Amino acid sequence: MRAAQLMRRHLPMCVVLVTAFAAPASVLAQNYPAKTIRLVLPFTAGSAVDVLARLYGQKVTENWGQQVLVDNRIGAAGIIGMEAIAKSPPDGYTLGMGNLATLAINPNLYAKLPYDAQRDYAPISLTATIRNCLIVHPSLPVRSVKELIAFAKAHPGELNYATGGVGSAQHIPMEMLKAMTGINVVHVSYKGLTPAFNDVVAGQVPMIIAGVVSALPYHQTGRLRILATTGATRTAATPEIPTLAEAGVPGYEYDSWTGFLAPAGTAPAIVAQFNAEAVRIGKLPDIRERLTQLGFDIVGSTPGAFAALIKDSNARIGKVVREAGIKAE
């Protein structure tokens, strides 16, 4: 009886206390954003993803009235920036961007990382994909993927391909191609994509997988030859060029991608709010035109779809890394 009386007497106070403790998260979401948002990028200033991030940040600032400050945290294959995002307060005022390299390649390439790609982030939106293509120098006597495969099989170990480094966005897709076709071509690793691509243009190395936008001017002038694109569908920039799957490698699919992230534990309402804004911006004609010129295909996904992509990409790339015996240098 005494206990029941005490419970009735103090129940209103308990309700007030519970409400007080629950209020900050909901109030934060309702008032978000109330100050500057820091957007951490593990990419260099002036890169294509940096340009994308700044365009989106400008549109967010214009619409929400709060500045988006881009913070380039570069180094260690993107690890420094990704750690900074993961260890930031989950209050919606530090967000970031991750890509295929930082969220799917690094976890399979490095034995130890200071972040977990699937546990330490709240995915917001897959923002865009970047289309790649299989390129050969015209001195190589092939004009199709089937001809390349036949030539490589007739000359095992004699063809080289260039990349921007071990585990790079050029290395992984070529190892996928090797595994799916049984060809034996030799990896030539450079310190970065630019010198690798330049040596292919110069004919020093006959083959590379690189971005469509970078390769297209050379293809159009005959200095390089694009045999196929690497995505699931043909690109708007090269509708006449088949995908690798269409050209003789069924099931092949490899696109680079990038998207917005928050630290794990960020309120779902804030994630949903920024997701809606990112999707809205991706539909703006001026944004689509500018980013298409840079080689992006704008997506704008749900948080769940982005999380699923990260998980799937980890599994697919992990298989390639293990079977090819790729190890970080």
N, C-alpha and C positions, 0 to 999 in steps of 0.2 A: 504493500500500500504506500509506504513511504517512498519507495523507489518510483512508483507511478506518479506520485505527486511532484517529485523532483523533476521527472522527465517532462511533465506538462508545463512546469514553471519555467524550465530552461530551454524548451523546444524552440520558441521564437528566436532566442539568442543563437542557438545552433544554426538555425536557418540563415540568420544574418551573417554568421561567420563563414558558412559554406559559400554563400553568395559572394561574400567579399573576396574569398580566395579564388573563386571561379571567374570573377569579373574581369581581371586584367587581360586574359587572353581574348575574350570577346570584345572588350573595349578596344584593345589594340587592333584587332581585325577591322572593327567598325571605323576607327579613325585613321587607318592606314591609307597612304603614307603621311606622316606628320613631319618628316624631316628628310634630309638627303639620303639617297640610297647608294650604297657603294657596290659596284659591279666588278668583281674580281675576274680577271682574264689570265689564264696561264699561257697567253699567246703574245707575240711581239706587237708593239705599236706599228700600225701601217699594214699588218697582214690582212688577208681577206676577212677572217673572222673578227678581227679588231674593227674593221670598217663596219661590218654587220652590227656588232654590239653598239657602236657609237650611233649608228642610224636609229636603232631601236631605242637607245637611251634618250636621244633627242626627242623622239616622238612621245615617250613616256613623260618626259619633263614638260612638254607642251600641253599634254592632256591632263596630267595630275598636278602640275604646278609645283613639283618638287624635283630638285636636280638629281640626275643620275650621274654619279662620278665613276668613270672607268679607271680601274686600278690594275695596270699590267704587272702581274707577278710572274716573271719568266724564269726559266732555268730548270735544269734537271729533267728534261723531257716533259715539262708541264707539271711535275710533281710538287714543286714549291707552291704554285698557284692553287692546285687542287687541295693541298693540305690547308692552305689559308681559308679556303671556302669551308671545308669540313669542320674546322675548329672555331669558326665564327659563331657569335650568339645567334640562335635560331629565332630572331625577332623580325625578320623580313627586311632589315636594313643593310644586310650584307648578303648579296646574291652572287651568282657566278655563272660561267659558261664552261661546259665540258664538251669534249668531242670524242670521236671514235678512238683516237690515240690515248687520251687520258682515262677514258672510262672502260675501254675494252682491250686495247693492246697492252698498256702498261700493267694491268693486273695479271696478265698472262706472261709478261716478259720479265718482270722483276720478282724475285723471291720474297722480298719484303717491301711494303709500301707504307707510308704514314697515313694512308687513307684506304677505306674499303669502298669500292665503286658502287656497290649495291646496298650498303648499310648506312653510309655516312652522309647521304644526300637525299633530299626530297625533290625528285624530278618535277620540273614545271612544264616544259614544252619542248618537244623536238622542233627546232626552229627551221632548219634547212638541211638539205643534202648537197654534197658537192660531187658532181659527176666526173669520173675518171675514164681513161681510155687506154687501150693497148696501142703503142706507137712503135714503128720500126723506121730505121733510116732507109732511104730509097736504094742504097747500095745492096741491101738484102733482097734477093730475088724472090720475094713473096708479095702477093697482093690480097691475100685473104687469110683468115685464121686457120682454115684447113691446110692451106699451103704452108703456113708457118709451122704448124704441128708436123706435117710431113717432112719439111726440111730439117727441123730440129731432131726428129727421130732418125733421119738419114745421116745426121752429123752430131751424134751424142757428145756432149761436153765441149763442143766447139763454139757454141753461141754464148755470148755474155749478155747480161742485162744490168742496167744501172739503177741504183736507188740512192736515196738521201741518207741511208744508214741502216744498220741492223734494226729490225722491228718497225721500220718506218712505214708510212702509208703507201710506199711503192714496193716495199719488200714483201709484206704480207700477201697482197693480192697476186703477186707473181708466184709465190710459193703455193697459193691455192690453185693457180693455173697449172703448175707443174704436177701437183698431186692429182688433179682431175684429168690430165691428159697423158701423164706418163713421160713427158719430155724431160730431157736432162740439159738444162741451161745453167750457166755459172753466174753467181752473184758477184757484182762489183760494187762495193760499198763506198759512198762518198760522204764527206762531211757537210751534208745539206743537199736539198733538192736542186738548187741553182747550178752548182758545178756538175751534178749528175746529168741534168737536162741539157746543159750546154755541150757536154761531151757527146751526147746522142745526136744533137743537131750537127756537130762537127764530124760525125761518123766514127768517132773513136770507140764507141760502144753501140751496137746495132739496135738495142731494144730497151724500152722502159714503159712502165704504167704511170701516167701522170694526169693532171687535170685537163679536161677538154678545152677550157678557155685558154690555157697556156699553149696547148698544142695546135689549136685551130688555125692561127695565122700561118704557121709553118706548113700545115697540111694543105692549106689553100694555095700556097705558093710552090708546093712540090718539094719543099726542103725536108719534110717528114711525111710519113704515111700513117694515118689512123686506120687500123684494121677493124676495131670494134670498140664499143663502150662497155663499161663494166657493170652497169646497173641492171635493174629488173626490166626497165623500159628504155626505149630510145630517148635521146635528149632533144630538147627543143632546138638547140643550137646546131645539131647534126642529125636531122630526121632521116637522112638517107643512109646513115651508117648503122649497121646492125649491132645488137648487143652480142656479147660473147656467147650467151645462151642460144641466140638465134644463129650464130655463125659456126656452131659446131661443138660447143661445150655446154650441153644441157645442164641446167641447175646452177650455173655460175651466176653469182650476184655479189657485188662488192661496191658499196657506196660509202664515201666518207660522210660524216654528218656532225652536226653541232646543235646544242640546245641549252636552255636555261635551267639552272639548278638553285636550290636553297639548301642550307644546312639541314640535316635530319632534325626533326622535332619542330620545324617551322609550322605554325598554325595552318591547317588545311584551308581555312578561309582566305589567308594571305596567298597561299599557293594558287588557289582558284582565281583570286583577283588578278594576280600577275599573269596567270595563264590566259585569262580572257583578254588582257591588254596586249599580250604578245601575239595572240591569234588575230586580234583586230589590226595591229600594225602590219602584220604579214600580208594582209589583204589590200593595203593601200597601194594604188597604182604607181606612185613615185618610188616607193620602197621596192616593189616587185621589179620595176624596170632597172633600178640601180643594181640590185643584187643579182639579177639575171645576167647583167653585164660582167659581174665578177665570177660567174659560174655556179651560182647557187640555184637550187630549186626550192622555193619556199614551201614549207609543210604546215607547221602550226598544229601540233597534236595535243591530245589530252595528257595529263600527267601519267595516267596509267599506261597509255600507249608508249610513252617515252621510257618508262620503267621497264616495260616488256622488251623494248628494243635493246636497252642496255644489257639485260639478262641474256637475251638471245645472241647478241654480238659477242658477249664474253664466252659463251659456249662454242660458237662457230670458230672464233679466232683462237681460242684455247686449243681446239683440235688441230688447227694448222700449225701452231707454234710447237706443240708436242711432237707431231708427226715429222716436222721439218727439223726438229732439234734446234730451234732458234733460241739463242740466249743473249741477254743484254751485254753490251761491251762495257 
